[in-house]
Amino acid sequence: MAADETGSAVVARRANRLATAGCLTILIALITVLGVLASWLWYRHWHDGKLSSERRDRASASVLEQARATADATARALGTSGATGTDALIGVIWRHTQAPVITYDASHREFTATAARSALYDEEALLPGGGPVRVTRCIVFAYAHRPGQPWTSRVSERDGDVCRPGTAIAGLVRIAQTRIASMPAGDLTRAGVQEALDPTGRLPSYDVRSAVRTAGLVTVSILLSSPDTAVGQCYRFTRPVAGDGGQGSATAVPVSPC
């Protein structure tokens, strides 16, 4: 009996040692796998971040490159347009830059157009959340004309806060354009447009300065202001008189102060 018990104890100890060794082997294998997985995840995070950063830099560079091309094309157009009046020159700049805010400094004979420009790039991500991302830059175009010299252009990048008022004004232009286009022709008066844009009379964003009807067209001049009223831009909206049922169309162009 004692011999059998001794043999059983030996077998049990061997089984325990084998089980312990097996558990250690599994644990070591698991730790190894987890280590490899952690290393792979770290590498993917680093690689994806590096790739996304490179794509973001390229997108930003493309925004600036396109801005410079736009500035050069606008300067050439200013030189060949034959326009001399301030509003006519602003119109040329607007057609090329689509900048919502364009100002003129008479003392320096310089126009300044401010606009946000953006480009898309694909952001790499291991987890959901990657895909197209928009990078936006605030661009300021400056155009100067000295007597006897060709038009010159200058492009600079500013903080995003500089472009926010213009972005807000661009939204106000779209709203005004849509409402003016849908108004019955008989309501296209200064008071009528003001009421359509600001029914409560409490919004500082819209200040209708005039509404003139000539040759089948109604021209409405409106001073549009950013929400903080720090930046204002006058726009001229033109709408055909035809279309009494509110089926007209309206154009909008920035002009010098109303």
Secondary structure, DSSP 8 states (H G I E B T S, - for coil): -HHHHHHHHHHHHHHHHHHHHHHHHHHHHHHHHHHHHHHHHHHHHHHHHHHHHHHHHHHHHHHHHHHHHHHHHHHHHHHHH---SHHHHHHHHHHHH--SEEEEETTTTEEEEEEEEEEEEEE--SSTT-EEEEEEEEEEEEEE--TTS--EEEEEEE-HHHHHHHHHHHHHHHHHHHHHHHS-GGG-SHHHHHHHH-TTS--SSEEEEEEEEETTEEEEEEEEE-TTSS-EEEEEEEEES--TTT----EEEEES--
